């Protein structure tokens, strides 16, 4: 465990990647969103997705955690297993931090009536229906999902090369298109919408955590063949 925590420290040597850059992106998204809300001449609540900006950045963080830090770790005699679990622990901690920040942002929006312009990017009613705990899990799951997707893609690339990564990407895209095709041809969209509504944000977040666990397992298996 000590060596695993050393990997966490290794990943956080450049705090900009995991801490400062997401905070800068988040602050910029807040400022830009508030300015846009102020330009909209309506009194009804205004909702936006600007808060997702740092979550998408976690995709790039996952890739850099693999491609930039892994070769350096091998020069320090860190085993692949230690690096993998240490990196995933770092991702969990960073995702939890994002979840806490989103809760704080939601509290600020409630206290200030949407920054004084009735605009919201953290306190989205559908995400908060299950309470602060449910909202935290939703934001945490999104950040961790994007990180693991980026990390898994980088792992496949470092293990088998660009061609295999391209094939995997095309294959996943074809599966998604096939599912959309079936749902359209069989007129299942009303049922899909009802299922999503029944699950709510918390239910979807839990399913996302399950999918994240599957991708984590795939990246762990591929990691054994990774070339520094």
C-alpha positions as CSV (number, residue, x, y, z in Angstrom):
1,X,0.0,0.0,0.0
2,X,2.9,2.4,0.7
3,X,4.2,2.0,-2.8
4,X,0.7,2.4,-4.2
5,X,0.3,5.7,-2.3
6,X,3.7,6.7,-3.7
7,X,2.1,6.4,-7.1
8,X,-0.6,8.9,-6.0
9,X,2.2,11.3,-4.9
10,X,3.9,10.7,-8.3
11,X,0.7,11.6,-10.2
12,X,0.2,14.7,-8.1
13,X,3.7,16.0,-8.6
14,X,2.3,18.1,-11.3
15,X,-0.8,19.4,-9.4
16,X,-1.9,21.4,-12.4
17,X,-3.1,18.3,-14.2
18,X,-5.3,16.9,-11.5
19,X,-6.1,20.1,-9.4
20,X,-5.4,23.5,-10.9
21,X,-6.4,23.0,-14.5
22,X,-9.8,21.5,-13.6
23,X,-10.3,24.4,-11.2
24,X,-9.4,27.0,-13.8
25,X,-11.7,25.4,-16.4
26,X,-14.5,25.3,-13.8
27,X,-14.0,29.0,-12.8
28,X,-13.9,30.0,-16.5
29,X,-17.1,28.0,-17.2
30,X,-18.9,29.7,-14.2
31,X,-17.9,33.2,-15.4
32,X,-18.9,32.6,-19.0
33,X,-22.2,31.0,-18.0
34,X,-23.1,33.8,-15.7
35,X,-22.4,36.4,-18.4
36,X,-24.6,34.4,-20.9
37,X,-27.4,34.1,-18.3
38,X,-27.3,37.8,-17.7
39,X,-27.8,38.4,-21.4
40,X,-31.0,36.3,-21.5
41,X,-34.0,38.7,-20.8
42,X,-36.3,36.2,-19.0
43,X,-37.2,35.9,-15.4
44,X,-37.6,32.1,-15.4
45,X,-34.8,29.9,-14.2
46,X,-32.0,29.4,-16.8
47,X,-30.1,26.1,-16.8
48,X,-26.9,25.3,-18.6
49,X,-24.3,22.6,-19.0
50,X,-21.2,24.7,-18.4
51,X,-20.4,22.7,-15.3
52,X,-19.6,19.7,-17.5
53,X,-16.5,21.4,-18.9
54,X,-14.0,20.1,-16.2
55,X,-15.6,16.6,-16.4
56,X,-14.7,16.4,-20.1
57,X,-11.2,17.5,-19.2
58,X,-10.9,14.3,-17.1
59,X,-10.8,12.4,-20.4
60,X,-7.5,14.1,-21.2
61,X,-6.3,13.6,-17.7
62,X,-6.8,9.9,-18.0
63,X,-4.7,9.8,-21.2
64,X,-1.9,11.9,-19.8
65,X,-1.8,9.8,-16.5
66,X,-1.0,6.8,-18.7
67,X,1.1,8.2,-21.6
68,X,3.2,10.8,-19.6
69,X,3.6,9.3,-16.1
70,X,3.8,5.6,-16.8
71,X,7.2,5.6,-18.6
72,X,8.7,7.7,-15.8
73,X,7.3,5.3,-13.2
74,X,9.1,2.4,-14.8
75,X,12.4,4.2,-14.3
76,X,11.6,4.3,-10.6
77,X,11.1,0.5,-10.4
78,X,7.3,0.8,-9.7
79,X,5.5,-2.3,-10.8
80,X,2.7,-2.2,-13.3
81,X,0.2,-3.3,-10.7
82,X,1.2,-0.6,-8.2
83,X,1.1,2.0,-10.9
84,X,-2.4,0.9,-12.1
85,X,-4.0,0.9,-8.6
86,X,-2.2,4.0,-7.5
87,X,-3.4,5.9,-10.6
88,X,-7.0,4.6,-10.2
89,X,-6.9,5.8,-6.5
90,X,-5.7,9.2,-7.7
91,X,-8.6,9.3,-10.2
92,X,-11.1,8.4,-7.4
93,X,-9.8,11.1,-5.1
94,X,-9.8,13.7,-7.9
95,X,-13.4,12.7,-9.0
96,X,-14.5,12.9,-5.4
97,X,-13.0,16.4,-5.2
98,X,-15.0,17.4,-8.3
99,X,-18.2,16.0,-6.7
100,X,-17.6,18.1,-3.6
101,X,-17.0,21.2,-5.7
102,X,-20.2,20.7,-7.6
103,X,-22.1,20.4,-4.3
104,X,-20.5,23.6,-3.1
105,X,-21.4,25.3,-6.5
106,X,-25.0,24.1,-6.1
107,X,-25.2,25.5,-2.6
108,X,-23.9,28.9,-3.8
109,X,-26.5,29.0,-6.6
110,X,-29.3,28.3,-4.1
111,X,-28.0,30.9,-1.7
112,X,-27.5,33.6,-4.4
113,X,-30.6,32.9,-6.5
114,X,-28.5,31.7,-9.4
115,X,-25.8,34.3,-9.1
116,X,-28.4,37.0,-9.0
117,X,-29.5,36.3,-12.6
118,X,-31.5,33.1,-11.9
119,X,-29.0,31.0,-13.8
120,X,-27.9,27.5,-12.7
121,X,-25.1,25.2,-13.9
122,X,-24.6,23.0,-10.8
123,X,-28.0,22.9,-9.1
124,X,-29.8,21.1,-11.9
125,X,-33.2,19.8,-10.5
126,X,-33.1,16.4,-12.2
127,X,-29.6,15.7,-10.8
128,X,-30.6,16.9,-7.3
129,X,-33.9,15.0,-7.1
130,X,-32.1,12.3,-5.0
131,X,-30.7,14.9,-2.7
132,X,-27.1,16.2,-2.2
133,X,-25.8,12.6,-1.9
134,X,-27.3,11.6,-5.2
135,X,-26.0,14.7,-6.9
136,X,-22.5,13.9,-5.5
137,X,-22.6,10.4,-6.8
138,X,-23.7,11.6,-10.3
139,X,-20.9,14.2,-10.6
140,X,-18.4,11.7,-9.1
141,X,-19.4,9.0,-11.6
142,X,-19.2,11.3,-14.6
143,X,-15.7,12.5,-13.7
144,X,-14.4,9.0,-13.0
145,X,-16.1,7.6,-16.2
146,X,-14.3,10.1,-18.4
147,X,-11.0,9.5,-16.7
148,X,-11.2,5.7,-17.1
149,X,-12.3,6.0,-20.8
150,X,-9.2,8.2,-21.5
151,X,-6.9,5.9,-19.5
152,X,-8.3,2.8,-21.2
153,X,-7.9,4.3,-24.7
154,X,-4.3,5.3,-23.9
155,X,-3.6,1.8,-22.5
156,X,-4.9,0.1,-25.6
157,X,-2.8,2.4,-27.7
158,X,0.4,1.7,-25.7
159,X,-0.3,-2.0,-25.7
160,X,-1.3,-2.8,-29.3
161,X,-0.8,0.4,-31.3
162,X,-3.0,3.0,-33.1
163,X,-4.6,0.5,-35.5
164,X,-6.1,-1.6,-32.7
165,X,-7.3,1.6,-30.9
166,X,-8.9,2.7,-34.1
167,X,-10.6,-0.7,-34.6
168,X,-11.9,-0.6,-31.0
169,X,-13.3,2.9,-31.4
170,X,-15.0,2.1,-34.6
171,X,-16.4,-1.1,-33.1
172,X,-17.9,0.7,-30.1
173,X,-19.3,3.4,-32.4
174,X,-21.0,0.7,-34.6
175,X,-22.5,-0.9,-31.5
176,X,-24.0,2.4,-30.4
177,X,-25.4,3.1,-33.9
178,X,-26.9,-0.4,-34.0
179,X,-28.6,0.2,-30.7
180,X,-30.0,3.5,-31.9
181,X,-31.1,1.8,-35.2
182,X,-32.9,-1.0,-33.3
183,X,-34.6,1.5,-30.9
184,X,-35.8,3.6,-33.9
185,X,-37.0,0.7,-36.0
186,X,-38.8,-1.1,-33.1
187,X,-40.2,2.3,-31.8
188,X,-38.6,1.7,-28.4
189,X,-37.7,5.4,-27.7
190,X,-40.8,6.0,-25.5
191,X,-39.8,3.0,-23.4
192,X,-36.2,4.1,-23.3
193,X,-37.3,7.6,-22.1
194,X,-39.5,6.1,-19.5
195,X,-36.7,3.8,-18.2
196,X,-34.3,6.7,-18.0
197,X,-37.0,8.8,-16.1
198,X,-37.6,5.9,-13.7
199,X,-33.9,5.4,-13.0
200,X,-33.3,9.1,-12.4
201,X,-29.9,10.7,-12.1
202,X,-28.8,8.4,-9.3
203,X,-29.8,5.2,-11.0
204,X,-28.0,6.3,-14.2
205,X,-24.9,7.2,-12.2
206,X,-24.8,3.8,-10.6
207,X,-25.1,2.2,-14.0
208,X,-22.3,4.5,-15.2
209,X,-20.1,3.3,-12.3
210,X,-20.8,-0.3,-13.4
211,X,-19.7,0.5,-17.0
212,X,-16.7,2.3,-15.5
213,X,-15.7,-0.8,-13.6
214,X,-15.9,-2.9,-16.8
215,X,-13.6,-0.5,-18.7
216,X,-11.3,-0.5,-15.7
217,X,-11.1,-4.3,-15.9
218,X,-10.3,-4.1,-19.6
219,X,-7.6,-1.5,-19.0
220,X,-6.1,-3.7,-16.3
221,X,-5.9,-6.7,-18.6
222,X,-4.4,-4.6,-21.4
223,X,-2.0,-3.0,-19.0
224,X,0.1,-6.1,-18.7
225,X,1.2,-5.7,-22.4
226,X,1.8,-1.9,-22.2
227,X,5.1,-0.7,-23.6
228,X,6.5,2.3,-21.6
